[in-house]
């Protein structure tokens, strides 16, 4: 059992919180005070604690960033002390919205949010994953007709192994997890997000993932 702190109480964060709590992990869902009224409530019976971002990061062994990627760097840099010596799983993409509110461009072209976070938080082990799919696929990969892919990027091999184990608790089979290498490889998967809005405009929020076919 792992103590997991999730920063961000929107659809992504709450979905992950429910699934990890159901798998037996200790879960704290971190939200800002002004998020309380709009946070998605946990599933009935789910044992999920709530706290602010600072307390959530401080108490957890593994922290998941599910906050908006365009402002995550500043937000997480402020938690440098709380995130020291911990694994930070970044599922967010740093993008600039198009006119319709969907991702239109990358905020860090030639880089990625994961790389920016690793540079800003050298004492934290950053792992990028689960950023190439709609949020409902993160916790139910087996519901797709074609096996999806969860890509891993990060400098710390043990941290990636730990995250791969947590993905297994969400239903990800080992064959569906692709370790791309160090944190610089996250710029490739973050760029994949630019495919997503085009699919959404045509098909709506039907679950899908940007995956490898072999």
ROFI-740938 format. One line per 5 residues: number of its first residue (from 0); for each residue x, z, y of N, C-alpha, C. Coordinates in nm, 2 decimals. Each point is the difference from the previous one (the first is absolute). Layout:
ROFI-740938
NUM> X,Z,Y,X,Z,Y,X,Z,Y; ...
***
This chain:
ROFI-740938
0> 0.08,0.00,-0.12,-0.08,0.00,0.12,0.09,0.00,0.12; -0.03,-0.08,0.10,0.07,-0.02,0.12,-0.08,0.04,0.12; 0.07,0.06,0.10,-0.07,0.04,0.12,0.01,-0.13,0.09; -0.12,-0.06,0.03,0.00,-0.12,0.08,-0.07,0.02,0.13; 0.07,-0.04,0.11,-0.06,0.00,0.13,-0.03,-0.14,0.05
5> -0.12,-0.02,0.04,-0.04,-0.14,0.05,-0.03,0.01,0.15; 0.08,-0.08,0.07,-0.03,0.00,0.15,-0.09,-0.12,0.03; -0.12,0.03,0.05,-0.10,-0.10,0.03,-0.12,0.02,-0.09; -0.11,0.03,0.07,-0.13,0.03,-0.08,-0.10,-0.11,0.02; 0.04,-0.12,0.01,-0.09,-0.12,0.00,-0.03,-0.04,-0.14
10> -0.04,-0.13,-0.02,-0.03,-0.05,-0.13,0.11,0.01,-0.10; 0.12,-0.04,0.05,0.12,-0.01,-0.09,0.04,0.14,-0.04; 0.02,0.09,0.09,0.04,0.14,-0.03,-0.10,0.07,-0.08; -0.12,-0.01,0.03,-0.11,0.08,-0.08,-0.01,-0.06,-0.14; 0.01,-0.13,-0.01,0.00,-0.06,-0.14,0.11,0.05,-0.08
15> 0.12,0.00,0.05,0.12,0.05,-0.07,-0.02,0.15,-0.03; -0.05,0.08,0.10,-0.01,0.14,-0.03,-0.10,0.03,-0.11; -0.11,-0.07,-0.01,-0.09,0.02,-0.11,0.06,-0.03,-0.13; 0.07,-0.11,-0.01,0.06,-0.04,-0.13,0.11,0.09,-0.04; 0.09,0.04,0.09,0.10,0.10,-0.04,-0.05,0.13,-0.04
20> -0.10,0.05,0.07,-0.07,0.13,-0.03,-0.06,-0.01,-0.14; -0.06,-0.11,-0.03,-0.07,-0.02,-0.13,0.11,0.00,-0.11; 0.12,-0.05,0.03,0.11,0.00,-0.10,0.07,0.13,-0.01; -0.05,0.10,0.07,0.06,0.14,-0.02,0.10,0.04,0.10; 0.03,-0.08,0.10,0.10,0.03,0.10,-0.06,0.09,0.11
25> 0.09,0.08,0.06,-0.04,0.08,0.12,0.00,-0.09,0.12; -0.11,-0.02,0.06,-0.01,-0.10,0.11,-0.04,0.07,0.13; 0.07,-0.03,0.11,-0.04,0.04,0.13,-0.01,-0.13,0.08; -0.12,-0.01,0.07,-0.03,-0.12,0.08,0.02,0.04,0.15; 0.10,-0.06,0.06,0.04,0.03,0.13,-0.08,-0.09,0.10
30> -0.06,0.06,0.10,-0.07,-0.07,0.10,0.02,0.07,0.14; -0.01,-0.08,0.10,0.01,0.05,0.14,-0.14,0.06,0.03; 0.00,0.09,0.10,-0.12,0.07,0.03,-0.11,-0.09,0.04; 0.03,-0.11,0.07,-0.10,-0.09,0.05,-0.05,-0.10,-0.11; 0.07,0.01,-0.12,-0.04,-0.08,-0.12,-0.11,0.07,-0.08
35> -0.03,0.13,0.02,-0.08,0.08,-0.08,-0.14,-0.06,-0.01; -0.06,-0.04,0.11,-0.14,-0.05,0.00,-0.01,-0.13,-0.07; 0.11,-0.08,-0.01,-0.02,-0.13,-0.05,0.07,-0.02,-0.14; 0.06,0.11,-0.05,0.07,-0.01,-0.13,-0.10,-0.02,-0.11; 0.04,-0.08,-0.10,-0.09,-0.02,-0.11,0.00,0.12,-0.09
40> -0.12,0.05,-0.04,0.00,0.13,-0.08,0.05,-0.02,-0.14; 0.07,0.10,-0.06,0.04,-0.02,-0.13,-0.11,0.00,-0.10; 0.03,-0.05,-0.12,-0.10,-0.01,-0.11,-0.05,0.14,-0.03; -0.12,0.01,-0.04,-0.06,0.13,-0.04,0.08,0.06,-0.11; 0.04,0.13,0.02,0.08,0.06,-0.11,0.15,-0.02,0.01
45> 0.05,-0.09,0.09,0.14,-0.02,0.01,0.07,0.11,0.07; 0.10,0.05,-0.05,0.07,0.12,0.06,0.11,-0.06,0.09; -0.04,-0.02,0.12,0.09,-0.06,0.11,0.01,0.10,0.11; 0.12,0.04,0.04,0.01,0.08,0.12,0.02,-0.08,0.12; -0.04,0.05,0.12,0.02,-0.07,0.12,0.10,0.08,0.09
50> 0.08,-0.07,0.08,0.09,0.07,0.09,0.04,-0.10,0.11; 0.07,0.04,0.10,0.05,-0.10,0.10,0.12,-0.06,-0.06; 0.06,-0.10,0.06,0.11,-0.08,-0.05,0.12,0.08,-0.03; 0.03,0.09,0.10,0.12,0.08,-0.02,0.00,0.09,-0.12; -0.11,0.07,-0.02,-0.02,0.09,-0.11,0.00,-0.08,-0.13
55> -0.07,-0.11,0.00,0.00,-0.09,-0.12,0.13,-0.04,-0.04; 0.08,-0.05,0.09,0.14,-0.05,-0.03,0.09,0.12,-0.05; -0.02,0.11,0.06,0.09,0.12,-0.03,-0.03,0.05,-0.14; -0.12,0.00,-0.05,-0.04,0.06,-0.12,0.02,-0.09,-0.12; 0.01,-0.13,0.02,0.00,-0.09,-0.12,0.14,-0.03,-0.05
60> 0.01,-0.04,-0.13,0.12,-0.05,-0.05,0.02,-0.15,0.02; -0.12,-0.07,-0.01,0.00,-0.14,0.03,-0.11,-0.03,0.11; 0.04,-0.07,0.10,-0.09,-0.03,0.11,-0.03,-0.15,0.00; -0.13,-0.03,0.02,-0.04,-0.14,0.01,-0.05,-0.03,0.14; 0.06,-0.10,0.06,-0.04,-0.05,0.13,-0.11,-0.10,-0.01
65> -0.12,0.04,0.04,-0.12,-0.08,0.00,-0.06,-0.01,0.14; 0.09,0.02,0.10,-0.04,-0.01,0.14,0.02,-0.14,0.04; -0.06,-0.05,0.11,0.01,-0.13,0.05,0.15,-0.04,0.02; 0.04,-0.11,-0.05,0.14,-0.04,0.01,0.06,-0.03,0.13; -0.09,-0.03,0.10,0.05,-0.04,0.13,0.04,0.12,0.08
70> -0.04,0.12,-0.04,0.04,0.13,0.07,0.07,0.10,-0.09; 0.03,-0.04,-0.13,0.05,0.09,-0.10,0.14,0.04,0.03; 0.08,-0.08,0.06,0.14,0.03,0.02,0.02,0.12,0.09; -0.07,0.00,0.11,0.00,0.11,0.10,-0.06,0.12,-0.06; -0.11,-0.01,-0.07,-0.07,0.11,-0.06,0.09,0.07,-0.11
75> 0.06,-0.07,-0.08,0.08,0.06,-0.11,0.14,0.04,0.05; 0.05,-0.06,0.10,0.13,0.05,0.05,-0.02,0.14,0.06; -0.11,0.03,0.05,-0.03,0.13,0.05,0.00,0.11,-0.11; -0.01,-0.05,-0.13,-0.01,0.09,-0.11,0.14,0.00,-0.08; 0.10,-0.03,0.07,0.14,-0.01,-0.06,0.03,0.12,-0.08
80> -0.02,0.12,0.06,0.04,0.13,-0.07,-0.09,0.02,-0.12; -0.12,-0.03,0.01,-0.10,0.02,-0.11,0.03,-0.10,-0.12; 0.05,-0.11,0.03,0.02,-0.11,-0.10,0.14,0.00,-0.06; 0.09,0.09,0.05,0.13,0.00,-0.04,0.01,0.03,-0.15; 0.08,-0.08,-0.08,0.03,0.02,-0.14,-0.13,-0.03,-0.09
85> -0.10,-0.07,0.06,-0.12,-0.03,-0.08,-0.01,-0.15,-0.02; -0.09,-0.03,-0.09,-0.03,-0.14,-0.02,-0.12,-0.04,0.09; 0.01,-0.10,0.08,-0.10,-0.05,0.08,-0.04,-0.14,-0.05; -0.13,-0.01,-0.05,-0.05,-0.12,-0.05,-0.08,-0.07,0.11; 0.05,-0.12,0.04,-0.06,-0.07,0.11,-0.09,-0.11,-0.05
90> -0.13,0.01,0.01,-0.09,-0.10,-0.04,-0.06,-0.08,0.12; 0.05,0.03,0.12,-0.05,-0.07,0.12,0.08,-0.12,0.03; -0.06,-0.09,0.07,0.06,-0.12,0.05,0.00,0.00,0.16; 0.11,-0.03,0.06,0.00,0.00,0.15,-0.03,-0.14,0.05; -0.12,-0.01,0.05,-0.04,-0.14,0.04,-0.06,0.01,0.14
95> -0.02,-0.12,0.06,-0.07,-0.01,0.13,-0.13,-0.07,-0.03; -0.11,0.05,0.05,-0.13,-0.05,-0.03,-0.02,-0.13,0.07; -0.08,-0.09,-0.08,-0.05,-0.12,0.06,-0.13,0.03,0.08; -0.06,-0.10,0.06,-0.12,0.03,0.08,-0.11,0.06,-0.08; -0.01,-0.03,-0.13,-0.11,0.06,-0.08,0.04,0.13,-0.06
100> 0.11,0.06,0.03,0.04,0.13,-0.04,0.07,0.00,-0.13; 0.02,-0.11,-0.07,0.08,-0.01,-0.12,0.14,-0.03,0.04; 0.10,0.03,-0.10,0.14,-0.02,0.03,0.03,-0.15,0.04; 0.07,-0.01,0.11,0.03,-0.14,0.05,0.15,-0.03,0.01; 0.08,0.11,0.00,0.15,-0.02,0.01,0.07,0.13,-0.04
105> 0.13,-0.01,-0.03,0.07,0.12,-0.03,0.06,0.07,0.12; -0.01,0.13,0.00,0.06,0.08,0.11,0.15,0.00,0.00; 0.06,-0.01,-0.12,0.14,0.01,-0.01,0.05,-0.13,-0.07; -0.01,-0.11,0.06,0.05,-0.13,-0.07,0.15,0.01,-0.03; 0.04,-0.04,-0.12,0.14,0.01,-0.04,0.03,0.14,-0.05
110> -0.10,0.09,-0.01,0.02,0.13,-0.05,-0.13,0.04,-0.06; -0.03,0.13,-0.01,-0.12,0.05,-0.06,-0.02,0.15,0.05; -0.12,0.05,-0.01,-0.03,0.14,0.03,0.09,0.09,-0.09; 0.01,-0.03,-0.13,0.08,0.08,-0.09,0.15,0.01,0.05; 0.05,-0.11,0.04,0.14,0.00,0.05,0.01,0.08,0.13
115> -0.09,-0.01,0.09,0.00,0.07,0.12,-0.01,0.15,-0.03; -0.09,0.04,-0.09,-0.01,0.14,-0.04,0.13,0.05,-0.06; 0.06,-0.07,-0.09,0.12,0.04,-0.06,0.11,0.02,0.10; 0.01,-0.09,0.10,0.10,0.02,0.10,-0.02,0.12,0.09; -0.13,0.03,0.03,-0.04,0.11,0.08,0.00,0.13,-0.07
120> -0.01,0.00,-0.14,-0.01,0.12,-0.08,0.11,-0.01,-0.11; 0.12,0.01,0.04,0.11,-0.02,-0.11,0.00,0.11,-0.11; -0.06,0.11,0.03,-0.01,0.11,-0.10,-0.12,-0.01,-0.09; -0.08,-0.10,0.02,-0.12,-0.02,-0.08,0.02,-0.13,-0.09; -0.06,0.01,-0.12,0.01,-0.11,-0.10,-0.12,-0.09,0.01
125> 0.01,-0.11,0.07,-0.11,-0.09,0.02,-0.03,-0.09,-0.12; -0.12,-0.01,-0.04,-0.04,-0.10,-0.10,-0.12,-0.07,0.05; 0.01,-0.13,0.00,-0.11,-0.09,0.04,-0.08,-0.05,-0.12; -0.13,0.01,0.00,-0.08,-0.05,-0.11,-0.14,0.00,0.04; -0.09,-0.07,-0.09,-0.14,0.00,0.02,-0.05,-0.06,0.13
130> 0.09,-0.08,0.06,-0.04,-0.06,0.13,-0.04,-0.15,-0.01; -0.02,-0.05,-0.12,-0.03,-0.14,-0.02,-0.14,-0.02,-0.07; -0.09,0.09,0.03,-0.13,-0.01,-0.06,-0.11,0.07,0.08; -0.12,-0.02,-0.03,-0.11,0.07,0.07,0.00,0.14,-0.05; -0.04,0.10,0.08,0.01,0.14,-0.03,-0.06,0.04,-0.14
135> -0.11,-0.06,-0.03,-0.07,0.04,-0.13,0.08,-0.04,-0.12; 0.09,-0.10,0.01,0.09,-0.03,-0.12,0.11,0.10,-0.02; 0.04,0.07,0.10,0.10,0.10,-0.01,-0.02,0.10,-0.11; -0.13,0.04,-0.01,-0.03,0.10,-0.10,-0.08,-0.05,-0.12; -0.03,-0.13,0.00,-0.07,-0.06,-0.12,0.06,-0.14,-0.03
140> 0.13,-0.01,-0.03,0.06,-0.13,-0.02,-0.06,-0.07,-0.12; -0.05,0.08,-0.10,-0.05,-0.07,-0.12,-0.14,-0.06,0.02; -0.06,0.01,0.11,-0.13,-0.06,0.02,0.01,-0.15,0.04; 0.12,-0.05,0.04,0.02,-0.14,0.03,0.01,-0.08,-0.13; -0.05,-0.12,0.00,0.01,-0.09,-0.12,0.14,-0.04,-0.03
145> 0.09,-0.01,0.10,0.14,-0.03,-0.02,0.08,0.12,0.03; 0.10,0.04,-0.08,0.08,0.12,0.03,0.06,-0.01,0.14; -0.01,0.10,0.08,0.06,0.00,0.13,0.15,0.04,-0.01; 0.07,-0.01,0.12,0.14,0.05,0.00,0.01,0.10,0.12; 0.07,0.11,-0.04,0.04,0.10,0.10,0.15,-0.01,0.02
150> 0.04,-0.04,0.12,0.14,-0.02,0.03,0.06,0.13,0.04; 0.12,0.02,-0.03,0.08,0.12,0.04,0.12,-0.04,0.08; 0.02,0.06,0.12,0.13,-0.02,0.07,0.05,0.14,0.05; 0.13,0.02,-0.02,0.05,0.13,0.05,0.15,0.01,-0.04; 0.07,0.08,0.07,0.14,0.02,-0.03,0.03,0.10,-0.11
155> -0.09,0.09,-0.03,0.02,0.11,-0.09,-0.06,-0.03,-0.13; 0.08,-0.02,-0.11,-0.06,-0.04,-0.13,-0.09,0.10,-0.06; 0.04,0.13,0.01,-0.08,0.11,-0.05,-0.13,0.01,0.07; 0.00,-0.02,0.13,-0.12,0.00,0.08,-0.10,-0.11,-0.05; 0.05,-0.12,-0.03,-0.08,-0.11,-0.05,-0.06,0.04,-0.13
160> 0.08,0.06,-0.09,-0.05,0.04,-0.13,-0.11,0.10,0.01; 0.02,0.09,0.09,-0.11,0.10,0.03,-0.13,-0.06,0.04; 0.02,-0.10,0.10,-0.12,-0.07,0.05,-0.06,-0.09,-0.11; 0.08,-0.06,-0.08,-0.06,-0.08,-0.11,-0.08,0.09,-0.10; 0.05,0.12,-0.02,-0.08,0.10,-0.08,-0.13,0.03,0.06
165> 0.00,0.02,0.13,-0.13,0.03,0.07,-0.09,-0.12,0.00; 0.05,-0.12,0.00,-0.08,-0.12,-0.01,-0.07,-0.01,-0.14; 0.08,0.05,-0.10,-0.06,0.00,-0.13,-0.12,0.09,-0.01; 0.00,0.11,0.08,-0.12,0.09,0.00,-0.12,-0.07,0.07; 0.03,-0.10,0.08,-0.11,-0.08,0.06,-0.05,-0.11,-0.09
170> 0.06,-0.02,-0.11,-0.04,-0.11,-0.09,0.09,-0.12,-0.01; 0.12,0.01,0.07,0.09,-0.11,0.00,0.08,0.00,-0.12; 0.00,-0.11,-0.08,0.08,-0.01,-0.12,0.15,-0.04,0.04; 0.10,0.04,-0.07,0.14,-0.03,0.03,0.02,-0.14,0.03; -0.06,-0.09,-0.08,0.02,-0.15,0.02,-0.05,-0.05,0.13
175> -0.09,0.08,0.06,-0.06,-0.05,0.13,0.08,0.05,0.12; 0.11,0.08,-0.02,0.08,0.06,0.11,0.13,-0.08,0.01; 0.03,-0.06,0.11,0.12,-0.08,0.02,0.09,0.07,0.10; 0.12,0.04,-0.04,0.10,0.06,0.09,0.08,-0.11,0.06; -0.02,-0.02,0.13,0.07,-0.11,0.06,0.14,0.03,0.05
180> 0.03,0.13,0.01,0.14,0.04,0.04,-0.01,0.10,0.12; 0.10,-0.01,0.09,0.02,0.10,0.10,-0.11,-0.02,0.11; 0.00,0.08,0.10,-0.10,0.00,0.10,-0.01,-0.13,0.08; 0.10,-0.07,0.01,-0.01,-0.13,0.07,-0.09,-0.10,-0.06; -0.03,0.02,-0.13,-0.09,-0.09,-0.06,-0.15,0.02,0.04
185> -0.02,0.11,0.07,-0.14,0.03,0.05,-0.04,-0.10,0.10; 0.09,-0.07,0.07,-0.04,-0.09,0.10,-0.07,-0.12,-0.06; 0.03,-0.03,-0.13,-0.06,-0.11,-0.07,-0.15,0.04,-0.04; -0.02,0.12,-0.05,-0.13,0.04,-0.04,-0.09,0.02,0.13; 0.06,0.06,0.10,-0.07,0.02,0.13,-0.05,-0.13,0.05
190> 0.08,-0.11,-0.01,-0.04,-0.13,0.05,-0.12,-0.06,-0.08; -0.01,0.05,-0.12,-0.12,-0.05,-0.08,-0.13,0.03,0.06; 0.00,0.11,0.08,-0.13,0.04,0.07,-0.06,-0.12,0.08; 0.08,-0.09,0.04,-0.05,-0.11,0.08,-0.09,-0.10,-0.08; 0.01,0.01,-0.13,-0.09,-0.08,-0.08,-0.14,0.06,0.00
195> 0.00,0.14,0.00,-0.13,0.07,-0.02,-0.11,-0.04,0.09; 0.02,0.00,0.14,-0.11,-0.03,0.08,-0.07,-0.14,-0.02; 0.08,-0.09,-0.04,-0.06,-0.13,-0.03,-0.09,0.00,-0.12; 0.04,0.08,-0.10,-0.09,0.02,-0.12,-0.13,0.08,0.04; 0.02,0.10,0.08,-0.11,0.08,0.04,-0.11,-0.08,0.08
200> 0.05,-0.08,0.09,-0.09,-0.08,0.08,-0.08,-0.10,-0.09; 0.05,-0.04,-0.11,-0.07,-0.09,-0.09,-0.09,0.07,-0.10; 0.05,0.12,-0.05,-0.07,0.06,-0.11,-0.05,0.14,0.02; 0.03,0.06,0.12,-0.04,0.14,0.03,0.09,0.09,-0.08; -0.05,0.13,-0.01,0.08,0.10,-0.06,-0.02,0.01,-0.15
205> 0.01,-0.11,-0.07,0.01,-0.01,-0.14,0.14,0.05,-0.05; 0.01,0.09,-0.09,0.13,0.05,-0.04,0.09,-0.11,-0.05; 0.13,0.01,0.06,0.10,-0.09,-0.05,0.14,0.06,0.03; 0.10,-0.06,-0.06,0.14,0.04,0.03,0.09,-0.13,0.01; 0.10,0.01,0.07,0.10,-0.11,0.01,0.11,0.03,-0.11
210> -0.01,-0.07,-0.11,0.07,0.04,-0.12,0.08,-0.11,-0.06; 0.09,0.03,-0.09,0.08,-0.09,-0.08,-0.08,-0.05,-0.12; 0.01,-0.12,-0.03,-0.06,-0.06,-0.13,0.11,-0.05,-0.09; 0.00,0.05,-0.12,0.11,-0.04,-0.09,-0.07,-0.06,-0.13
***
